[in-house]
């Protein structure tokens, strides 16, 4: 059970990082440059 929870947490974190990257890309495409890469 703990491994499933850990995998789910890691997947959720990875998904958040992916969505954050997408938002940064869309922001740069729209001309907004105040958002920097945070990794």
C-alpha positions as CSV (number, residue, x, y, z in Angstrom):
1,X,0.0,0.0,0.0
2,X,2.8,2.4,0.9
3,X,4.4,1.9,-2.5
4,X,1.2,2.7,-4.3
5,X,0.8,5.9,-2.3
6,X,4.4,6.8,-2.9
7,X,4.0,6.2,-6.7
8,X,0.9,8.3,-6.7
9,X,2.6,11.1,-4.9
10,X,5.5,11.0,-7.2
11,X,3.2,10.9,-10.2
12,X,1.2,13.9,-8.9
13,X,4.5,15.8,-8.3
14,X,5.7,15.0,-11.8
15,X,2.3,16.1,-13.2
16,X,2.5,19.4,-11.3
17,X,6.0,20.0,-12.7
18,X,4.8,19.2,-16.2
19,X,1.8,21.5,-15.9
20,X,4.1,24.2,-14.5
21,X,6.4,23.8,-17.5
22,X,3.4,24.1,-19.8
23,X,2.2,27.2,-18.1
24,X,5.7,28.8,-18.4
25,X,5.8,27.8,-22.1
26,X,2.4,29.3,-22.8
27,X,3.3,32.4,-20.8
28,X,6.5,32.9,-22.9
29,X,4.5,32.3,-26.1
30,X,2.0,35.0,-25.0
31,X,4.8,37.5,-24.4
32,X,4.9,37.3,-20.6
33,X,8.5,37.0,-19.4
34,X,8.1,37.5,-15.6
35,X,7.7,33.8,-15.0
36,X,11.1,32.0,-14.6
37,X,12.0,28.4,-14.6
38,X,11.8,26.9,-11.1
39,X,13.2,23.4,-11.0
